[in-house]
Amino acid sequence: RMMAARGRANRDDDDDEDADEDDDGDEDEAGEEEETQGEADAAEEEWWGGDWTDDMMIACRFVVRKLMRHRCSSCFLEPVDPVALGLDDYLTVITTPMDLGTVESKIDGNSYATPKELREDVRLVFSNAQRYNPDGDDVHKNAGVMRAAFEEAWREERQKAKVVADKARAREAHRGRGRGRGRGRGRGRGGAA
């Protein structure tokens, strides 16, 4: 959390540099990334947008705990204490603070209505860190690393959960086709004379 304060005094200068960097023609790359992220989000909406299942809860808990053990996670585990860190403007810049410990508590307390809500809170942890801390700052960099680790783990767990659900649907379909077979067989054979 001490890292959160680093570089804050020069935030405005760094923002101007960021704006200059954005004019380098990188918009095409950003557009492609947004499109790819949009496609991934659409697939996730289809799968994770509904009600919780036990498998989804287990998968989400696994992803969050995996993130909490990540080598770059230390400054994202607990809420930022702006008073202790002397970050007078933190709650002005960051209107909705979030951290992984709070996410874990919300999972344990069944506070999320859907997996999508959990996903948005985890993303908020890292977007807050990148919003508050300037581009070259360690917290900003670690937030990017953590966000990438989260997105990868989320995709992996979604795929695993989808495979499990597809297998369950296939089993149900197979059982459904088997119903009715064998009924009536044997009747009339060897019956009373």
Disulfide bonds with the S-S distance in Angstrom:
none
